[in-house]
């Protein structure tokens, strides 16, 4: 089973993304509502992929990616945004 962490500050996006990804029963999703929480989770767990909102408060998606890459984390990351 693949494990994916989804990071978004919008609870509705987290719910929909989790439902879509878990539909095949081959992906386990860990929803996380902030970049700071995601950094804490990554200290204790690893994932096959991270799906990350670009427009997060405090630490945006690009800065988050820089932080984890700086720590040597090479987990594949997909950054998305709803901003036009």
PyMOL Python script that loads the backbone (N, CA, C, O; Angstrom):
from pymol import cmd

cmd.read_pdbstr("""\
ATOM      1  N   UNK A   1       0.842  -1.174   0.000  1.00  0.00           N
ATOM      2  CA  UNK A   1       0.000   0.000   0.000  1.00  0.00           C
ATOM      3  C   UNK A   1       0.894   1.246   0.000  1.00  0.00           C
ATOM      4  O   UNK A   1       1.879   1.311   0.735  1.00  0.00           O
ATOM      5  N   UNK A   2       0.542   2.222  -0.824  1.00  0.00           N
ATOM      6  CA  UNK A   2       1.262   3.488  -0.868  1.00  0.00           C
ATOM      7  C   UNK A   2       0.749   4.420   0.219  1.00  0.00           C
ATOM      8  O   UNK A   2      -0.442   4.430   0.531  1.00  0.00           O
ATOM      9  N   UNK A   3       1.649   5.194   0.789  1.00  0.00           N
ATOM     10  CA  UNK A   3       1.240   6.170   1.792  1.00  0.00           C
ATOM     11  C   UNK A   3       1.496   7.578   1.259  1.00  0.00           C
ATOM     12  O   UNK A   3       2.572   7.879   0.742  1.00  0.00           O
ATOM     13  N   UNK A   4       0.484   8.432   1.398  1.00  0.00           N
ATOM     14  CA  UNK A   4       0.559   9.797   0.891  1.00  0.00           C
ATOM     15  C   UNK A   4       0.130  10.758   1.988  1.00  0.00           C
ATOM     16  O   UNK A   4      -0.895  10.557   2.639  1.00  0.00           O
ATOM     17  N   UNK A   5       0.925  11.805   2.187  1.00  0.00           N
ATOM     18  CA  UNK A   5       0.518  12.879   3.081  1.00  0.00           C
ATOM     19  C   UNK A   5      -0.042  13.998   2.218  1.00  0.00           C
ATOM     20  O   UNK A   5       0.599  14.429   1.260  1.00  0.00           O
ATOM     21  N   UNK A   6      -1.239  14.471   2.555  1.00  0.00           N
ATOM     22  CA  UNK A   6      -1.870  15.576   1.843  1.00  0.00           C
ATOM     23  C   UNK A   6      -1.917  16.766   2.788  1.00  0.00           C
ATOM     24  O   UNK A   6      -2.441  16.670   3.897  1.00  0.00           O
ATOM     25  N   UNK A   7      -1.358  17.905   2.335  1.00  0.00           N
ATOM     26  CA  UNK A   7      -1.264  19.094   3.179  1.00  0.00           C
ATOM     27  C   UNK A   7      -2.067  20.224   2.552  1.00  0.00           C
ATOM     28  O   UNK A   7      -1.749  20.687   1.457  1.00  0.00           O
ATOM     29  N   UNK A   8      -3.106  20.665   3.248  1.00  0.00           N
ATOM     30  CA  UNK A   8      -3.935  21.776   2.783  1.00  0.00           C
ATOM     31  C   UNK A   8      -4.643  22.381   3.983  1.00  0.00           C
ATOM     32  O   UNK A   8      -5.030  21.659   4.902  1.00  0.00           O
ATOM     33  N   UNK A   9      -4.816  23.687   3.987  1.00  0.00           N
ATOM     34  CA  UNK A   9      -5.491  24.350   5.107  1.00  0.00           C
ATOM     35  C   UNK A   9      -7.005  24.377   4.946  1.00  0.00           C
ATOM     36  O   UNK A   9      -7.712  24.852   5.835  1.00  0.00           O
ATOM     37  N   UNK A  10      -7.509  23.876   3.830  1.00  0.00           N
ATOM     38  CA  UNK A  10      -8.952  23.831   3.586  1.00  0.00           C
ATOM     39  C   UNK A  10      -9.461  22.415   3.892  1.00  0.00           C
ATOM     40  O   UNK A  10      -9.123  21.477   3.170  1.00  0.00           O
ATOM     41  N   UNK A  11     -10.266  22.244   4.950  1.00  0.00           N
ATOM     42  CA  UNK A  11     -10.741  20.907   5.319  1.00  0.00           C
ATOM     43  C   UNK A  11     -11.521  20.209   4.204  1.00  0.00           C
ATOM     44  O   UNK A  11     -11.442  18.987   4.073  1.00  0.00           O
ATOM     45  N   UNK A  12     -12.265  20.958   3.408  1.00  0.00           N
ATOM     46  CA  UNK A  12     -13.029  20.344   2.320  1.00  0.00           C
ATOM     47  C   UNK A  12     -12.095  19.735   1.268  1.00  0.00           C
ATOM     48  O   UNK A  12     -12.365  18.649   0.755  1.00  0.00           O
ATOM     49  N   UNK A  13     -11.006  20.425   0.948  1.00  0.00           N
ATOM     50  CA  UNK A  13     -10.028  19.900  -0.010  1.00  0.00           C
ATOM     51  C   UNK A  13      -9.371  18.643   0.555  1.00  0.00           C
ATOM     52  O   UNK A  13      -9.163  17.670  -0.170  1.00  0.00           O
ATOM     53  N   UNK A  14      -9.046  18.663   1.844  1.00  0.00           N
ATOM     54  CA  UNK A  14      -8.456  17.476   2.466  1.00  0.00           C
ATOM     55  C   UNK A  14      -9.398  16.285   2.361  1.00  0.00           C
ATOM     56  O   UNK A  14      -8.972  15.185   2.011  1.00  0.00           O
ATOM     57  N   UNK A  15     -10.667  16.497   2.659  1.00  0.00           N
ATOM     58  CA  UNK A  15     -11.641  15.404   2.617  1.00  0.00           C
ATOM     59  C   UNK A  15     -11.807  14.839   1.209  1.00  0.00           C
ATOM     60  O   UNK A  15     -11.786  13.623   1.019  1.00  0.00           O
ATOM     61  N   UNK A  16     -11.970  15.713   0.235  1.00  0.00           N
ATOM     62  CA  UNK A  16     -12.181  15.262  -1.144  1.00  0.00           C
ATOM     63  C   UNK A  16     -10.943  14.540  -1.674  1.00  0.00           C
ATOM     64  O   UNK A  16     -11.054  13.487  -2.303  1.00  0.00           O
ATOM     65  N   UNK A  17      -9.780  15.103  -1.421  1.00  0.00           N
ATOM     66  CA  UNK A  17      -8.540  14.481  -1.891  1.00  0.00           C
ATOM     67  C   UNK A  17      -8.351  13.110  -1.260  1.00  0.00           C
ATOM     68  O   UNK A  17      -7.967  12.156  -1.937  1.00  0.00           O
ATOM     69  N   UNK A  18      -8.620  13.013   0.029  1.00  0.00           N
ATOM     70  CA  UNK A  18      -8.505  11.720   0.708  1.00  0.00           C
ATOM     71  C   UNK A  18      -9.465  10.694   0.110  1.00  0.00           C
ATOM     72  O   UNK A  18      -9.078   9.556  -0.153  1.00  0.00           O
ATOM     73  N   UNK A  19     -10.711  11.098  -0.103  1.00  0.00           N
ATOM     74  CA  UNK A  19     -11.703  10.183  -0.681  1.00  0.00           C
ATOM     75  C   UNK A  19     -11.293   9.690  -2.064  1.00  0.00           C
ATOM     76  O   UNK A  19     -11.417   8.502  -2.362  1.00  0.00           O
ATOM     77  N   UNK A  20     -10.806  10.591  -2.904  1.00  0.00           N
ATOM     78  CA  UNK A  20     -10.404  10.211  -4.261  1.00  0.00           C
ATOM     79  C   UNK A  20      -9.198   9.276  -4.230  1.00  0.00           C
ATOM     80  O   UNK A  20      -9.184   8.252  -4.913  1.00  0.00           O
ATOM     81  N   UNK A  21      -8.191   9.626  -3.441  1.00  0.00           N
ATOM     82  CA  UNK A  21      -6.982   8.808  -3.413  1.00  0.00           C
ATOM     83  C   UNK A  21      -7.215   7.440  -2.769  1.00  0.00           C
ATOM     84  O   UNK A  21      -6.608   6.453  -3.185  1.00  0.00           O
ATOM     85  N   UNK A  22      -8.072   7.372  -1.775  1.00  0.00           N
ATOM     86  CA  UNK A  22      -8.304   6.095  -1.090  1.00  0.00           C
ATOM     87  C   UNK A  22      -9.327   5.211  -1.801  1.00  0.00           C
ATOM     88  O   UNK A  22      -9.569   4.080  -1.379  1.00  0.00           O
ATOM     89  N   UNK A  23      -9.919   5.709  -2.858  1.00  0.00           N
ATOM     90  CA  UNK A  23     -10.950   4.952  -3.568  1.00  0.00           C
ATOM     91  C   UNK A  23     -10.440   3.600  -4.079  1.00  0.00           C
ATOM     92  O   UNK A  23     -11.177   2.614  -4.066  1.00  0.00           O
ATOM     93  N   UNK A  24      -9.196   3.553  -4.523  1.00  0.00           N
ATOM     94  CA  UNK A  24      -8.649   2.317  -5.088  1.00  0.00           C
ATOM     95  C   UNK A  24      -8.248   1.306  -4.012  1.00  0.00           C
ATOM     96  O   UNK A  24      -7.950   0.155  -4.330  1.00  0.00           O
ATOM     97  N   UNK A  25      -8.239   1.714  -2.771  1.00  0.00           N
ATOM     98  CA  UNK A  25      -7.822   0.880  -1.638  1.00  0.00           C
ATOM     99  C   UNK A  25      -6.348   0.484  -1.728  1.00  0.00           C
ATOM    100  O   UNK A  25      -5.914  -0.456  -1.061  1.00  0.00           O
ATOM    101  N   UNK A  26      -5.582   1.197  -2.549  1.00  0.00           N
ATOM    102  CA  UNK A  26      -4.147   0.942  -2.674  1.00  0.00           C
ATOM    103  C   UNK A  26      -3.319   2.101  -2.128  1.00  0.00           C
ATOM    104  O   UNK A  26      -2.090   2.050  -2.131  1.00  0.00           O
ATOM    105  N   UNK A  27      -4.007   3.154  -1.655  1.00  0.00           N
ATOM    106  CA  UNK A  27      -3.329   4.336  -1.130  1.00  0.00           C
ATOM    107  C   UNK A  27      -3.891   4.666   0.241  1.00  0.00           C
ATOM    108  O   UNK A  27      -5.105   4.719   0.439  1.00  0.00           O
ATOM    109  N   UNK A  28      -2.995   4.884   1.172  1.00  0.00           N
ATOM    110  CA  UNK A  28      -3.360   5.329   2.515  1.00  0.00           C
ATOM    111  C   UNK A  28      -3.019   6.815   2.611  1.00  0.00           C
ATOM    112  O   UNK A  28      -1.903   7.214   2.278  1.00  0.00           O
ATOM    113  N   UNK A  29      -3.964   7.634   3.062  1.00  0.00           N
ATOM    114  CA  UNK A  29      -3.774   9.089   3.086  1.00  0.00           C
ATOM    115  C   UNK A  29      -3.702   9.588   4.519  1.00  0.00           C
ATOM    116  O   UNK A  29      -4.508   9.212   5.370  1.00  0.00           O
ATOM    117  N   UNK A  30      -2.715  10.446   4.767  1.00  0.00           N
ATOM    118  CA  UNK A  30      -2.605  11.151   6.043  1.00  0.00           C
ATOM    119  C   UNK A  30      -2.897  12.625   5.772  1.00  0.00           C
ATOM    120  O   UNK A  30      -2.022  13.334   5.276  1.00  0.00           O
ATOM    121  N   UNK A  31      -4.109  13.108   6.085  1.00  0.00           N
ATOM    122  CA  UNK A  31      -4.416  14.522   5.882  1.00  0.00           C
ATOM    123  C   UNK A  31      -3.787  15.389   6.975  1.00  0.00           C
ATOM    124  O   UNK A  31      -3.819  15.040   8.155  1.00  0.00           O
ATOM    125  N   UNK A  32      -3.220  16.512   6.568  1.00  0.00           N
ATOM    126  CA  UNK A  32      -2.565  17.435   7.498  1.00  0.00           C
ATOM    127  C   UNK A  32      -2.989  18.846   7.124  1.00  0.00           C
ATOM    128  O   UNK A  32      -3.002  19.189   5.942  1.00  0.00           O
ATOM    129  N   UNK A  33      -3.337  19.676   8.114  1.00  0.00           N
ATOM    130  CA  UNK A  33      -3.936  20.977   7.826  1.00  0.00           C
ATOM    131  C   UNK A  33      -2.973  22.165   7.837  1.00  0.00           C
ATOM    132  O   UNK A  33      -3.396  23.297   7.602  1.00  0.00           O
ATOM    133  N   UNK A  34      -1.681  21.928   8.108  1.00  0.00           N
ATOM    134  CA  UNK A  34      -0.731  23.048   8.075  1.00  0.00           C
ATOM    135  C   UNK A  34       0.665  22.542   7.737  1.00  0.00           C
ATOM    136  O   UNK A  34       0.985  21.370   7.940  1.00  0.00           O
ATOM    137  N   UNK A  35       1.485  23.444   7.221  1.00  0.00           N
ATOM    138  CA  UNK A  35       2.850  23.068   6.880  1.00  0.00           C
ATOM    139  C   UNK A  35       3.664  22.764   8.134  1.00  0.00           C
ATOM    140  O   UNK A  35       4.512  21.872   8.118  1.00  0.00           O
ATOM    141  N   UNK A  36       3.421  23.486   9.207  1.00  0.00           N
ATOM    142  CA  UNK A  36       4.146  23.216  10.462  1.00  0.00           C
ATOM    143  C   UNK A  36       3.804  21.820  11.002  1.00  0.00           C
ATOM    144  O   UNK A  36       4.685  21.076  11.433  1.00  0.00           O
ATOM    145  N   UNK A  37       2.522  21.482  10.970  1.00  0.00           N
ATOM    146  CA  UNK A  37       2.111  20.145  11.399  1.00  0.00           C
ATOM    147  C   UNK A  37       2.745  19.089  10.497  1.00  0.00           C
ATOM    148  O   UNK A  37       3.181  18.043  10.978  1.00  0.00           O
ATOM    149  N   UNK A  38       2.798  19.355   9.199  1.00  0.00           N
ATOM    150  CA  UNK A  38       3.396  18.409   8.257  1.00  0.00           C
ATOM    151  C   UNK A  38       4.874  18.179   8.570  1.00  0.00           C
ATOM    152  O   UNK A  38       5.354  17.048   8.497  1.00  0.00           O
ATOM    153  N   UNK A  39       5.591  19.239   8.916  1.00  0.00           N
ATOM    154  CA  UNK A  39       7.001  19.085   9.282  1.00  0.00           C
ATOM    155  C   UNK A  39       7.147  18.229  10.537  1.00  0.00           C
ATOM    156  O   UNK A  39       8.071  17.421  10.628  1.00  0.00           O
ATOM    157  N   UNK A  40       6.250  18.394  11.498  1.00  0.00           N
ATOM    158  CA  UNK A  40       6.261  17.558  12.703  1.00  0.00           C
ATOM    159  C   UNK A  40       5.989  16.094  12.360  1.00  0.00           C
ATOM    160  O   UNK A  40       6.659  15.196  12.870  1.00  0.00           O
ATOM    161  N   UNK A  41       5.005  15.862  11.497  1.00  0.00           N
ATOM    162  CA  UNK A  41       4.656  14.499  11.099  1.00  0.00           C
ATOM    163  C   UNK A  41       5.841  13.833  10.403  1.00  0.00           C
ATOM    164  O   UNK A  41       6.109  12.653  10.627  1.00  0.00           O
ATOM    165  N   UNK A  42       6.548  14.582   9.565  1.00  0.00           N
ATOM    166  CA  UNK A  42       7.683  14.022   8.830  1.00  0.00           C
ATOM    167  C   UNK A  42       8.850  13.643   9.740  1.00  0.00           C
ATOM    168  O   UNK A  42       9.702  12.851   9.338  1.00  0.00           O
ATOM    169  N   UNK A  43       8.908  14.183  10.944  1.00  0.00           N
ATOM    170  CA  UNK A  43       9.949  13.784  11.884  1.00  0.00           C
ATOM    171  C   UNK A  43       9.707  12.382  12.425  1.00  0.00           C
ATOM    172  O   UNK A  43      10.637  11.715  12.881  1.00  0.00           O
ATOM    173  N   UNK A  44       8.439  11.932  12.372  1.00  0.00           N
ATOM    174  CA  UNK A  44       8.075  10.637  12.939  1.00  0.00           C
ATOM    175  C   UNK A  44       7.695   9.599  11.893  1.00  0.00           C
ATOM    176  O   UNK A  44       7.740   8.400  12.166  1.00  0.00           O
ATOM    177  N   UNK A  45       7.318  10.053  10.685  1.00  0.00           N
ATOM    178  CA  UNK A  45       6.801   9.145   9.661  1.00  0.00           C
ATOM    179  C   UNK A  45       7.397   9.488   8.307  1.00  0.00           C
ATOM    180  O   UNK A  45       7.847  10.609   8.070  1.00  0.00           O
ATOM    181  N   UNK A  46       7.389   8.498   7.427  1.00  0.00           N
ATOM    182  CA  UNK A  46       7.796   8.752   6.048  1.00  0.00           C
ATOM    183  C   UNK A  46       6.638   8.368   5.128  1.00  0.00           C
ATOM    184  O   UNK A  46       5.754   7.597   5.503  1.00  0.00           O
ATOM    185  N   UNK A  47       6.663   8.921   3.923  1.00  0.00           N
ATOM    186  CA  UNK A  47       5.576   8.711   2.969  1.00  0.00           C
ATOM    187  C   UNK A  47       6.155   8.422   1.588  1.00  0.00           C
ATOM    188  O   UNK A  47       7.297   8.768   1.288  1.00  0.00           O
ATOM    189  N   UNK A  48       5.349   7.786   0.768  1.00  0.00           N
ATOM    190  CA  UNK A  48       5.753   7.529  -0.619  1.00  0.00           C
ATOM    191  C   UNK A  48       5.625   8.785  -1.465  1.00  0.00           C
ATOM    192  O   UNK A  48       6.320   8.928  -2.471  1.00  0.00           O
ATOM    193  N   UNK A  49       4.742   9.699  -1.067  1.00  0.00           N
ATOM    194  CA  UNK A  49       4.552  10.958  -1.787  1.00  0.00           C
ATOM    195  C   UNK A  49       3.876  11.966  -0.871  1.00  0.00           C
ATOM    196  O   UNK A  49       3.229  11.612   0.115  1.00  0.00           O
ATOM    197  N   UNK A  50       4.049  13.242  -1.233  1.00  0.00           N
ATOM    198  CA  UNK A  50       3.396  14.336  -0.520  1.00  0.00           C
ATOM    199  C   UNK A  50       2.641  15.175  -1.541  1.00  0.00           C
ATOM    200  O   UNK A  50       3.208  15.591  -2.551  1.00  0.00           O
ATOM    201  N   UNK A  51       1.364  15.422  -1.276  1.00  0.00           N
ATOM    202  CA  UNK A  51       0.555  16.326  -2.095  1.00  0.00           C
ATOM    203  C   UNK A  51       0.373  17.581  -1.254  1.00  0.00           C
ATOM    204  O   UNK A  51      -0.114  17.520  -0.125  1.00  0.00           O
ATOM    205  N   UNK A  52       0.771  18.729  -1.820  1.00  0.00           N
ATOM    206  CA  UNK A  52       0.963  19.926  -1.021  1.00  0.00           C
ATOM    207  C   UNK A  52       0.341  21.144  -1.688  1.00  0.00           C
ATOM    208  O   UNK A  52       0.581  21.407  -2.866  1.00  0.00           O
ATOM    209  N   UNK A  53      -0.452  21.876  -0.938  1.00  0.00           N
ATOM    210  CA  UNK A  53      -1.012  23.138  -1.431  1.00  0.00           C
ATOM    211  C   UNK A  53       0.103  24.178  -1.489  1.00  0.00           C
ATOM    212  O   UNK A  53       0.921  24.268  -0.574  1.00  0.00           O
ATOM    213  N   UNK A  54       0.134  24.955  -2.554  1.00  0.00           N
ATOM    214  CA  UNK A  54       1.125  26.026  -2.679  1.00  0.00           C
ATOM    215  C   UNK A  54       0.835  27.166  -1.705  1.00  0.00           C
ATOM    216  O   UNK A  54       1.748  27.708  -1.082  1.00  0.00           O
ATOM    217  N   UNK A  55      -0.448  27.525  -1.581  1.00  0.00           N
ATOM    218  CA  UNK A  55      -0.844  28.728  -0.844  1.00  0.00           C
ATOM    219  C   UNK A  55      -1.225  28.408   0.597  1.00  0.00           C
ATOM    220  O   UNK A  55      -2.388  28.526   0.982  1.00  0.00           O
ATOM    221  N   UNK A  56      -0.236  28.003   1.391  1.00  0.00           N
ATOM    222  CA  UNK A  56      -0.454  27.715   2.805  1.00  0.00           C
ATOM    223  C   UNK A  56      -0.026  28.906   3.650  1.00  0.00           C
ATOM    224  O   UNK A  56       0.941  29.585   3.304  1.00  0.00           O
ATOM    225  N   UNK A  57      -0.728  29.175   4.756  1.00  0.00           N
ATOM    226  CA  UNK A  57      -0.269  30.241   5.651  1.00  0.00           C
ATOM    227  C   UNK A  57       1.031  29.821   6.345  1.00  0.00           C
ATOM    228  O   UNK A  57       1.344  28.633   6.419  1.00  0.00           O
ATOM    229  N   UNK A  58       1.762  30.774   6.839  1.00  0.00           N
ATOM    230  CA  UNK A  58       3.024  30.587   7.559  1.00  0.00           C
ATOM    231  C   UNK A  58       4.157  30.134   6.646  1.00  0.00           C
ATOM    232  O   UNK A  58       5.094  30.896   6.407  1.00  0.00           O
ATOM    233  N   UNK A  59       4.089  28.911   6.132  1.00  0.00           N
ATOM    234  CA  UNK A  59       5.132  28.377   5.251  1.00  0.00           C
ATOM    235  C   UNK A  59       4.447  27.904   3.976  1.00  0.00           C
ATOM    236  O   UNK A  59       3.697  26.928   4.006  1.00  0.00           O
ATOM    237  N   UNK A  60       4.695  28.590   2.841  1.00  0.00           N
ATOM    238  CA  UNK A  60       4.023  28.175   1.607  1.00  0.00           C
ATOM    239  C   UNK A  60       4.655  26.895   1.060  1.00  0.00           C
ATOM    240  O   UNK A  60       5.671  26.420   1.567  1.00  0.00           O
ATOM    241  N   UNK A  61       4.039  26.355   0.026  1.00  0.00           N
ATOM    242  CA  UNK A  61       4.469  25.073  -0.533  1.00  0.00           C
ATOM    243  C   UNK A  61       5.918  25.049  -0.993  1.00  0.00           C
ATOM    244  O   UNK A  61       6.620  24.065  -0.761  1.00  0.00           O
ATOM    245  N   UNK A  62       6.376  26.106  -1.636  1.00  0.00           N
ATOM    246  CA  UNK A  62       7.755  26.165  -2.122  1.00  0.00           C
ATOM    247  C   UNK A  62       8.732  26.200  -0.945  1.00  0.00           C
ATOM    248  O   UNK A  62       9.741  25.495  -0.954  1.00  0.00           O
ATOM    249  N   UNK A  63       8.438  27.011   0.057  1.00  0.00           N
ATOM    250  CA  UNK A  63       9.307  27.070   1.234  1.00  0.00           C
ATOM    251  C   UNK A  63       9.328  25.733   1.973  1.00  0.00           C
ATOM    252  O   UNK A  63      10.378  25.296   2.446  1.00  0.00           O
ATOM    253  N   UNK A  64       8.165  25.084   2.071  1.00  0.00           N
ATOM    254  CA  UNK A  64       8.083  23.763   2.685  1.00  0.00           C
ATOM    255  C   UNK A  64       8.996  22.784   1.948  1.00  0.00           C
ATOM    256  O   UNK A  64       9.751  22.035   2.568  1.00  0.00           O
ATOM    257  N   UNK A  65       8.914  22.803   0.630  1.00  0.00           N
ATOM    258  CA  UNK A  65       9.748  21.923  -0.184  1.00  0.00           C
ATOM    259  C   UNK A  65      11.235  22.204   0.046  1.00  0.00           C
ATOM    260  O   UNK A  65      12.032  21.273   0.159  1.00  0.00           O
ATOM    261  N   UNK A  66      11.605  23.469   0.114  1.00  0.00           N
ATOM    262  CA  UNK A  66      13.004  23.823   0.389  1.00  0.00           C
ATOM    263  C   UNK A  66      13.461  23.293   1.748  1.00  0.00           C
ATOM    264  O   UNK A  66      14.583  22.807   1.888  1.00  0.00           O
ATOM    265  N   UNK A  67      12.585  23.390   2.742  1.00  0.00           N
ATOM    266  CA  UNK A  67      12.934  22.915   4.093  1.00  0.00           C
ATOM    267  C   UNK A  67      13.182  21.414   4.083  1.00  0.00           C
ATOM    268  O   UNK A  67      14.200  20.953   4.598  1.00  0.00           O
ATOM    269  N   UNK A  68      12.262  20.642   3.501  1.00  0.00           N
ATOM    270  CA  UNK A  68      12.442  19.185   3.554  1.00  0.00           C
ATOM    271  C   UNK A  68      13.605  18.731   2.679  1.00  0.00           C
ATOM    272  O   UNK A  68      14.298  17.774   3.023  1.00  0.00           O
ATOM    273  N   UNK A  69      13.826  19.403   1.555  1.00  0.00           N
ATOM    274  CA  UNK A  69      14.981  19.047   0.717  1.00  0.00           C
ATOM    275  C   UNK A  69      16.285  19.378   1.437  1.00  0.00           C
ATOM    276  O   UNK A  69      17.270  18.650   1.318  1.00  0.00           O
ATOM    277  N   UNK A  70      16.285  20.473   2.178  1.00  0.00           N
ATOM    278  CA  UNK A  70      17.449  20.853   2.969  1.00  0.00           C
ATOM    279  C   UNK A  70      17.787  19.834   4.041  1.00  0.00           C
ATOM    280  O   UNK A  70      18.935  19.734   4.474  1.00  0.00           O
ATOM    281  N   UNK A  71      16.785  19.077   4.469  1.00  0.00           N
ATOM    282  CA  UNK A  71      16.993  18.018   5.466  1.00  0.00           C
ATOM    283  C   UNK A  71      17.321  16.684   4.813  1.00  0.00           C
ATOM    284  O   UNK A  71      17.490  15.677   5.501  1.00  0.00           O
ATOM    285  N   UNK A  72      17.413  16.675   3.480  1.00  0.00           N
ATOM    286  CA  UNK A  72      17.757  15.447   2.776  1.00  0.00           C
ATOM    287  C   UNK A  72      16.575  14.576   2.398  1.00  0.00           C
ATOM    288  O   UNK A  72      16.767  13.470   1.893  1.00  0.00           O
ATOM    289  N   UNK A  73      15.362  15.043   2.628  1.00  0.00           N
ATOM    290  CA  UNK A  73      14.158  14.277   2.287  1.00  0.00           C
ATOM    291  C   UNK A  73      13.918  14.361   0.789  1.00  0.00           C
ATOM    292  O   UNK A  73      13.733  15.451   0.249  1.00  0.00           O
ATOM    293  N   UNK A  74      13.918  13.220   0.116  1.00  0.00           N
ATOM    294  CA  UNK A  74      13.733  13.181  -1.342  1.00  0.00           C
ATOM    295  C   UNK A  74      12.366  12.614  -1.743  1.00  0.00           C
ATOM    296  O   UNK A  74      12.178  12.175  -2.877  1.00  0.00           O
ATOM    297  N   UNK A  75      11.424  12.626  -0.809  1.00  0.00           N
ATOM    298  CA  UNK A  75      10.067  12.161  -1.105  1.00  0.00           C
ATOM    299  C   UNK A  75       9.501  12.960  -2.287  1.00  0.00           C
ATOM    300  O   UNK A  75       9.609  14.186  -2.308  1.00  0.00           O
ATOM    301  N   UNK A  76       8.894  12.272  -3.275  1.00  0.00           N
ATOM    302  CA  UNK A  76       8.260  13.012  -4.380  1.00  0.00           C
ATOM    303  C   UNK A  76       7.156  13.925  -3.850  1.00  0.00           C
ATOM    304  O   UNK A  76       6.363  13.524  -2.998  1.00  0.00           O
ATOM    305  N   UNK A  77       7.113  15.159  -4.363  1.00  0.00           N
ATOM    306  CA  UNK A  77       6.139  16.153  -3.924  1.00  0.00           C
ATOM    307  C   UNK A  77       5.378  16.685  -5.118  1.00  0.00           C
ATOM    308  O   UNK A  77       5.969  17.046  -6.135  1.00  0.00           O
ATOM    309  N   UNK A  78       4.058  16.731  -4.989  1.00  0.00           N
ATOM    310  CA  UNK A  78       3.190  17.362  -5.979  1.00  0.00           C
ATOM    311  C   UNK A  78       2.634  18.614  -5.324  1.00  0.00           C
ATOM    312  O   UNK A  78       1.970  18.543  -4.290  1.00  0.00           O
ATOM    313  N   UNK A  79       2.910  19.769  -5.935  1.00  0.00           N
ATOM    314  CA  UNK A  79       2.398  21.039  -5.413  1.00  0.00           C
ATOM    315  C   UNK A  79       1.249  21.484  -6.302  1.00  0.00           C
ATOM    316  O   UNK A  79       1.371  21.492  -7.527  1.00  0.00           O
ATOM    317  N   UNK A  80       0.135  21.854  -5.686  1.00  0.00           N
ATOM    318  CA  UNK A  80      -1.016  22.325  -6.445  1.00  0.00           C
ATOM    319  C   UNK A  80      -1.519  23.627  -5.836  1.00  0.00           C
ATOM    320  O   UNK A  80      -1.150  23.986  -4.717  1.00  0.00           O
ATOM    321  N   UNK A  81      -2.364  24.329  -6.583  1.00  0.00           N
ATOM    322  CA  UNK A  81      -2.962  25.551  -6.056  1.00  0.00           C
ATOM    323  C   UNK A  81      -4.315  25.785  -6.691  1.00  0.00           C
ATOM    324  O   UNK A  81      -4.567  25.377  -7.824  1.00  0.00           O
ATOM    325  N   UNK A  82      -5.169  26.440  -5.954  1.00  0.00           N
ATOM    326  CA  UNK A  82      -6.458  26.869  -6.481  1.00  0.00           C
ATOM    327  C   UNK A  82      -6.430  28.342  -6.838  1.00  0.00           C
ATOM    328  O   UNK A  82      -7.432  28.897  -7.287  1.00  0.00           O
ATOM    329  N   UNK A  83      -5.272  28.982  -6.636  1.00  0.00           N
ATOM    330  CA  UNK A  83      -5.133  30.404  -6.946  1.00  0.00           C
ATOM    331  C   UNK A  83      -4.942  30.571  -8.445  1.00  0.00           C
ATOM    332  O   UNK A  83      -4.127  29.882  -9.058  1.00  0.00           O
ATOM    333  N   UNK A  84      -5.711  31.507  -9.037  1.00  0.00           N
ATOM    334  CA  UNK A  84      -5.676  31.719 -10.484  1.00  0.00           C
ATOM    335  C   UNK A  84      -4.406  32.362 -10.981  1.00  0.00           C
ATOM    336  O   UNK A  84      -4.259  32.591 -12.182  1.00  0.00           O
TER     337      UNK A  84
END
""", "prot")
cmd.dss("prot")
cmd.show_as("cartoon", "prot")
cmd.util.cbc("prot")
cmd.orient("prot")
